Amino acid sequence: IVTFGRKPRTKTLEQIEAELDTLPYHGVRHLFFIDDNLIGHLPKFRELVIFLKEYQTRSGYHFIFGAEVSLNISHYPELLEQMHAAGFQWVFLGIETPSHTTLRDILKTQNTHQDLLSSVQRIHQQ
């Protein structure tokens, strides 16, 4: 936030496609999206997931994707299904601590509104 502000910086689908197009020549199959929270802007992420599924079908080259997402992804079962269909096989979840008191003390209240274990289990079921 200090360096770049609060405005999300995203790549266009065309930029992503151009980058994906180069990877088969290097034998790359596993990709991790570097982003603090790839689902931070849900409409953009939904667009990306649809694009990735279509891209893999169209190109015939199948990637395995991973990403860092917030725990609230568990509230979107249809999006979890779409992610799986697009090739996402794992996610890194930002869970600083299971202690609600500690989370509130450090002003990270986003994970205090849900049961952590239940949320992780919902994600894992997909």
C-alpha positions as CSV (number, residue, x, y, z in Angstrom):
1,I,0.0,0.0,0.0
2,V,2.8,2.4,0.9
3,T,4.7,1.8,-2.4
4,F,1.9,1.3,-4.9
5,G,-1.3,2.5,-3.2
6,R,-4.6,0.7,-3.0
7,K,-5.3,0.5,-6.7
8,P,-5.2,-3.1,-8.0
9,R,-2.7,-3.6,-10.8
10,T,-3.9,-6.3,-13.2
11,K,-2.7,-7.7,-16.5
12,T,-5.1,-7.9,-19.4
13,L,-6.2,-11.3,-20.6
14,E,-4.2,-10.6,-23.8
15,Q,-1.0,-10.1,-21.7
16,I,-1.7,-13.4,-19.8
17,E,-2.4,-15.2,-23.0
18,A,0.9,-14.0,-24.6
19,E,2.8,-15.1,-21.5
20,L,1.1,-18.5,-21.5
21,D,1.8,-19.0,-25.2
22,T,5.6,-18.9,-24.5
23,L,5.6,-21.5,-21.7
24,P,5.1,-24.7,-23.6
25,Y,8.3,-24.1,-25.5
26,H,10.1,-24.3,-22.1
27,G,8.2,-27.3,-20.9
28,V,6.5,-25.4,-18.2
29,R,3.3,-27.0,-16.8
30,H,3.1,-25.8,-13.2
31,L,2.3,-22.1,-12.7
32,F,1.8,-20.1,-9.5
33,F,0.0,-16.8,-9.8
34,I,2.0,-14.3,-7.7
35,D,-0.5,-12.1,-6.0
36,D,-1.2,-11.5,-2.3
37,N,-4.8,-12.5,-2.9
38,L,-5.8,-13.5,-6.4
39,I,-9.5,-13.3,-5.6
40,G,-9.1,-9.7,-4.2
41,H,-11.2,-8.4,-7.1
42,L,-13.8,-11.1,-7.7
43,P,-15.2,-9.9,-11.1
44,K,-11.6,-9.9,-12.5
45,F,-10.8,-13.3,-11.0
46,R,-14.0,-14.8,-12.4
47,E,-13.1,-13.5,-15.8
48,L,-9.6,-15.0,-15.4
49,V,-10.8,-18.4,-14.4
50,I,-13.2,-18.6,-17.4
51,F,-10.4,-17.4,-19.7
52,L,-7.9,-20.0,-18.3
53,K,-10.3,-22.9,-18.9
54,E,-11.1,-21.7,-22.4
55,Y,-7.4,-21.2,-23.1
56,Q,-6.4,-24.7,-22.0
57,T,-9.2,-26.2,-24.1
58,R,-8.3,-24.1,-27.2
59,S,-4.5,-24.6,-26.9
60,G,-4.6,-28.3,-26.0
61,Y,-1.8,-27.6,-23.5
62,H,-2.8,-28.1,-19.9
63,F,-1.2,-26.2,-17.1
64,I,-1.6,-26.9,-13.4
65,F,-2.2,-23.7,-11.5
66,G,-1.7,-22.6,-7.9
67,A,-2.5,-19.3,-6.3
68,E,-2.6,-17.4,-3.0
69,V,-6.2,-16.7,-2.0
70,S,-8.0,-15.5,1.1
71,L,-10.1,-17.9,3.2
72,N,-13.3,-16.3,2.0
73,I,-13.0,-18.3,-1.2
74,S,-14.8,-21.0,0.7
75,H,-18.0,-18.9,0.4
76,Y,-18.0,-19.3,-3.3
77,P,-18.5,-23.1,-4.1
78,E,-19.3,-22.3,-7.8
79,L,-16.0,-20.4,-8.1
80,L,-14.1,-23.3,-6.5
81,E,-15.6,-25.6,-9.1
82,Q,-14.6,-23.2,-11.9
83,M,-11.1,-23.0,-10.5
84,H,-10.8,-26.7,-10.5
85,A,-12.1,-27.0,-14.0
86,A,-9.6,-24.3,-15.1
87,G,-6.7,-26.3,-13.8
88,F,-6.2,-24.9,-10.3
89,Q,-5.0,-27.8,-8.2
90,W,-3.8,-26.0,-5.0
91,V,-4.1,-22.8,-3.2
92,F,-2.1,-21.1,-0.5
93,L,-4.3,-19.7,2.2
94,G,-3.4,-16.7,4.3
95,I,-4.2,-17.8,7.8
96,E,-1.9,-16.0,10.2
97,T,-3.2,-17.7,13.3
98,P,-6.3,-19.6,14.4
99,S,-6.6,-17.2,17.4
100,H,-9.4,-14.8,16.9
101,T,-8.1,-12.6,19.7
102,T,-4.7,-12.3,18.1
103,L,-6.2,-11.6,14.7
104,R,-8.3,-8.8,16.2
105,D,-5.3,-7.4,18.1
106,I,-3.3,-7.2,14.8
107,L,-6.3,-5.8,12.9
108,K,-6.6,-8.8,10.6
109,T,-10.3,-9.4,11.2
110,Q,-11.1,-11.0,7.9
111,N,-10.6,-14.5,9.2
112,T,-12.7,-13.9,12.4
113,H,-16.0,-14.1,10.7
114,Q,-16.0,-17.8,9.9
115,D,-14.9,-21.1,11.3
116,L,-11.4,-21.7,10.0
117,L,-11.5,-25.4,9.9
118,S,-14.9,-25.6,8.2
119,S,-13.7,-23.1,5.6
120,V,-10.6,-25.1,4.9
121,Q,-12.6,-28.3,4.6
122,R,-15.0,-26.7,2.1
123,I,-12.1,-25.6,0.0
124,H,-10.4,-29.1,0.3
125,Q,-13.6,-30.8,-0.9
126,Q,-13.3,-29.2,-4.3
